[in-house]
């Protein structure tokens, strides 16, 4: 498997994988991904099985310590010198799940954030994934009031280096 950062040429594949992985109310749109890629393509880690995109993880960098709904839609908030690497989505297409691919991407984003001198990494997740992310060192801070993305309650989780 090859892991690399994204380019704008990956837009259609990223959008297709997102649509396979998230309900429409939670999935980012093609236009949102275009904006994200134009602002921080180097914070999209893509995993390929030969030439097929099978998984990706993305999120921008900010000095804000909490993930908010506005961040998903406003790529202008990205600050390359920011303290916190946010994770907006961890996507693996269904036929490749439960094989450790998402784990490899999560480890990659954590390692890169540490190497880049960030303070840590922040994500939000549903209750059923709290234990999964805890295995990587994320600490659950409970249900956040700052994100109701897709009309869902989200746990905010954080790793501090």
MISE-204385 format. One record per residue: residue in three letters; y, x, z of N, C-alpha, C in turn. Coordinates in steps of 0.02 Angstrom, whole numbers, padded with zeros to 5 digits, always signed. Last residue first. Layout:
alaYXZYXZYXZ ...
END
This chain:
unk+00796+00058+01139+00770+00127+01137+00797+00168+01194 unk+00741-00104+01163+00795-00058+01174+00765+00012+01176 unk+00696-00248+01077+00674-00181+01097+00736-00139+01106 unk+00689-00424+01103+00728-00362+01093+00687-00302+01115 unk+00701-00596+01054+00662-00540+01080+00697-00475+01060 unk+00731-00766+01081+00759-00702+01060+00719-00646+01094 unk+00648-00906+01018+00650-00856+01071+00684-00793+01043 unk+00715-01058+00955+00695-00988+00943+00699-00947+01006 unk+00688-01219+00895+00704-01179+00954+00674-01109+00943 unk+00755-01277+00738+00698-01255+00779+00725-01217+00840 unk+00835-01304+00628+00824-01356+00677+00767-01341+00725 unk+00861-01193+00552+00809-01238+00528+00793-01294+00577 unk+00922-01111+00693+00907-01105+00622+00849-01151+00602 unk+00989-01102+00806+00949-01163+00797+00929-01168+00724 unk+01050-00981+00911+01017-00994+00847+00974-01057+00852 unk+01103-00969+01035+01144-00946+00979+01112-00956+00911 unk+01023-00993+01138+01069-01047+01121+01110-01030+01059 unk+00853-00944+01140+00924-00928+01130+00963-00991+01113 unk+00728-00938+01259+00757-00978+01205+00832-00961+01201 unk+00693-00765+01310+00693-00838+01316+00726-00872+01256 unk+00678-00634+01288+00737-00653+01327+00742-00729+01335 unk+00538-00533+01279+00563-00601+01268+00621-00616+01315 unk+00537-00375+01207+00540-00412+01270+00571-00480+01256 unk+00433-00279+01102+00487-00327+01108+00481-00365+01174 unk+00322-00199+01087+00372-00179+01136+00431-00225+01141 unk+00224-00247+01009+00264-00193+00980+00318-00168+01028 unk+00175-00354+01079+00130-00296+01067+00168-00235+01040 unk+00272-00450+01066+00269-00412+01129+00225-00350+01121 unk+00240-00514+00948+00295-00465+00948+00296-00423+01012 unk+00131-00594+00999+00123-00547+00943+00177-00493+00944 unk+00189-00674+01097+00138-00625+01116+00129-00573+01061 unk+00276-00753+01014+00302-00710+01068+00251-00656+01087 unk+00231-00845+00922+00232-00774+00901+00258-00727+00956 unk+00242-00973+00972+00174-00949+00955+00173-00875+00935 unk+00381-00996+00985+00339-00982+01044+00273-00950+01026 unk+00468-00910+00851+00441-00969+00883+00394-00949+00940 unk+00597-00784+00864+00533-00810+00841+00515-00874+00879 unk+00715-00659+00821+00700-00722+00853+00634-00746+00824 unk+00755-00487+00863+00729-00539+00819+00725-00604+00858 unk+00824-00324+00867+00825-00392+00893+00795-00439+00841 unk+00817-00155+00920+00801-00204+00868+00797-00273+00901 unk+00935-00026+00971+00872-00062+00971+00867-00111+00914 unk+01034+00064+00945+01019+00050+01015+00951+00015+01021 unk+01004+00188+00814+01022+00120+00838+01005+00114+00913 unk+00974+00306+00749+01015+00308+00809+01039+00240+00834 unk+00884+00311+00647+00954+00301+00628+01001+00300+00688 unk+00764+00313+00718+00785+00373+00682+00859+00370+00663 unk+00761+00177+00758+00764+00231+00808+00791+00295+00776 unk+00750+00115+00634+00808+00100+00677+00816+00154+00730 unk+00627+00167+00590+00688+00182+00553+00750+00170+00596 unk+00539+00112+00687+00546+00185+00680+00610+00204+00644 unk+00559-00026+00661+00573+00002+00728+00584+00077+00723 unk+00516-00034+00529+00585-00052+00545+00605-00024+00614 unk+00380+00008+00546+00426+00045+00502+00499+00029+00519 unk+00325-00090+00627+00329-00021+00651+00378+00020+00611 unk+00337-00196+00536+00372-00199+00600+00379-00129+00629 unk+00249-00152+00435+00321-00160+00421+00362-00163+00485 unk+00128-00154+00504+00152-00091+00474+00227-00095+00460 unk+00119-00290+00535+00124-00241+00589+00151-00174+00562 unk+00099-00344+00409+00161-00359+00445+00172-00308+00501 unk-00032-00293+00388+00023-00273+00345+00091-00287+00378 unk-00147-00331+00456-00106-00278+00484-00046-00258+00443 unk-00213-00440+00414-00241-00376+00392-00198-00317+00416 unk-00160-00567+00423-00211-00547+00471-00248-00484+00449 unk-00124-00605+00249-00112-00609+00321-00174-00586+00361 unk-00138-00615+00114-00137-00548+00142-00126-00547+00218 unk-00126-00747+00077-00190-00714+00062-00193-00643+00090 unk+00012-00780+00115-00047-00804+00153-00112-00766+00138 unk+00127-00643+00120+00098-00699+00084+00029-00716+00115 unk+00233-00614+00252+00172-00590+00220+00141-00650+00184 unk+00386-00574+00325+00352-00616+00276+00290-00580+00250 unk+00504-00591+00440+00443-00552+00429+00398-00595+00386 unk+00681-00595+00450+00618-00624+00427+00564-00571+00421 unk+00784-00534+00517+00792-00603+00497+00727-00635+00475 unk+00818-00424+00640+00764-00443+00596+00774-00517+00581 unk+00948-00303+00665+00923-00371+00670+00863-00380+00623 unk+00987-00163+00751+00952-00185+00690+00924-00255+00703 unk+01137-00121+00828+01076-00162+00831+01050-00178+00761 unk+01254-00048+00807+01207-00026+00859+01138-00060+00854 unk+01323-00007+00643+01310-00048+00701+01255-00022+00747 unk+01358+00050+00525+01363+00093+00584+01346+00055+00648 unk+01350-00055+00435+01301+00000+00429+01302+00046+00490 unk+01361-00213+00468+01399-00154+00484+01351-00095+00486 unk+01368-00378+00404+01331-00314+00408+01379-00257+00421 unk+01441-00488+00376+01441-00466+00446+01402-00400+00456 unk+01417-00523+00247+01477-00484+00260+01480-00458+00331 unk+01314-00613+00247+01297-00542+00240+01357-00496+00251 unk+01289-00752+00318+01349-00713+00304+01333-00638+00304 unk+01173-00820+00353+01210-00843+00294+01269-00798+00274 unk+01124-00759+00468+01079-00773+00412+01117-00786+00347 unk+01233-00758+00555+01210-00695+00525+01165-00706+00465 unk+01247-00885+00606+01295-00863+00556+01271-00800+00520 unk+01150-00891+00707+01138-00926+00644+01185-00901+00589 unk+01129-00729+00785+01159-00795+00780+01144-00826+00712 unk+01067-00615+00901+01059-00643+00834+01086-00714+00833 unk+01167-00507+01001+01126-00567+00994+01125-00591+00922 unk+01255-00400+00996+01190-00389+01028+01143-00449+01021 unk+01349-00334+00864+01334-00393+00905+01264-00387+00932 unk+01353-00232+00777+01367-00215+00847+01356-00274+00893 unk+01218-00229+00655+01279-00256+00684+01291-00227+00753 unk+01123-00238+00507+01142-00200+00566+01210-00225+00589 unk+01005-00363+00444+01060-00315+00441+01072-00281+00507 unk+00838-00377+00379+00890-00394+00428+00945-00343+00425 unk+00664-00398+00337+00734-00383+00322+00779-00405+00380 unk+00508-00364+00264+00545-00376+00326+00617-00358+00310 unk+00370-00422+00163+00434-00387+00173+00463-00406+00241 unk+00227-00422+00054+00258-00431+00119+00326-00397+00119 unk+00185-00407-00076+00142-00448-00031+00176-00462+00036 unk+00217-00384-00241+00250-00388-00176+00209-00434-00132 unk+00116-00288-00344+00126-00355-00317+00159-00351-00248 unk+00072-00169-00397+00139-00193-00418+00156-00262-00391 unk-00014-00118-00260-00001-00096-00328+00068-00122-00349 unk+00054-00211-00150-00015-00195-00167-00013-00182-00242 unk+00201-00169-00060+00169-00186-00123+00095-00167-00121 unk+00330-00215+00046+00263-00187+00042+00229-00214-00020 unk+00499-00172+00087+00452-00210+00046+00384-00175+00046 unk+00631-00192+00190+00572-00151+00181+00520-00194+00146 unk+00800-00191+00187+00743-00232+00165+00685-00183+00154 unk+00906-00112+00203+00878-00141+00264+00828-00197+00246 unk+00957-00078+00082+00923-00025+00119+00895-00049+00186 unk+01032-00188+00046+00965-00181+00018+00924-00127+00054 unk+01154-00252+00095+01112-00207+00135+01040-00204+00109 unk+01232-00319-00002+01264-00290+00057+01220-00240+00093 unk+01149-00365-00102+01212-00332-00122+01246-00298-00064 unk+01052-00428-00026+01035-00367-00063+01097-00329-00085 unk+01127-00538+00022+01099-00489+00068+01084-00423+00032 unk+01153-00605-00099+01208-00580-00058+01184-00526-00009 unk+01022-00635-00136+01065-00595-00181+01122-00564-00141 unk+00983-00716-00029+00951-00651-00039+00993-00607-00085 unk+01067-00826-00056+01073-00789+00007+01042-00720+00001 unk+01016-00865-00181+01085-00843-00175+01097-00804-00111 unk+00886-00903-00144+00896-00848-00190+00967-00821-00186 unk+00883-00940+00034+00887-00957-00037+00895-00894-00079 unk+00767-00929+00169+00829-00908+00137+00826-00925+00063 unk+00687-01062+00257+00685-01009+00206+00755-00993+00180 unk+00694-01172+00338+00702-01107+00369+00708-01050+00318 unk+00673-01282+00258+00729-01285+00305+00744-01217+00337 unk+00553-01250+00190+00616-01250+00154+00677-01249+00201 unk+00450-01139+00288+00469-01206+00266+00539-01203+00235 unk+00393-00979+00225+00433-01019+00271+00445-01089+00244 unk+00313-00916+00128+00303-00900+00198+00340-00946+00247 unk+00346-00946-00002+00276-00953+00018+00267-00949+00093 unk+00480-00912-00003+00461-00983-00013+00389-00996+00006 unk+00469-00772+00008+00501-00811+00061+00480-00885+00057 unk+00414-00742-00118+00375-00729-00057+00403-00770+00001 unk+00522-00779-00201+00457-00812-00208+00414-00802-00145 unk+00622-00689-00160+00633-00761-00153+00567-00799-00156 unk+00562-00568-00199+00578-00580-00129+00586-00655-00117 unk+00558-00586-00340+00496-00579-00301+00507-00593-00227 unk+00695-00593-00372+00651-00649-00387+00586-00645-00346 unk+00746-00464-00322+00770-00529-00299+00720-00586-00311 unk+00726-00335-00361+00672-00367-00324+00687-00439-00304 unk+00843-00288-00413+00791-00306-00461+00731-00340-00427 unk+00914-00243-00305+00930-00310-00331+00877-00333-00381 unk+00789-00165-00203+00846-00161-00248+00859-00233-00272 unk+00721-00111-00043+00731-00156-00099+00789-00135-00144 unk+00615+00025+00010+00671-00021+00018+00684-00057-00047 unk+00434+00023+00021+00498+00051-00002+00553+00001+00014 unk+00265+00057+00036+00323+00027+00070+00385+00063+00043 unk+00110+00024-00039+00173+00060-00044+00227+00022-00006 unk-00060+00042+00000+00000+00000+00000+00062+00044+00000 
END
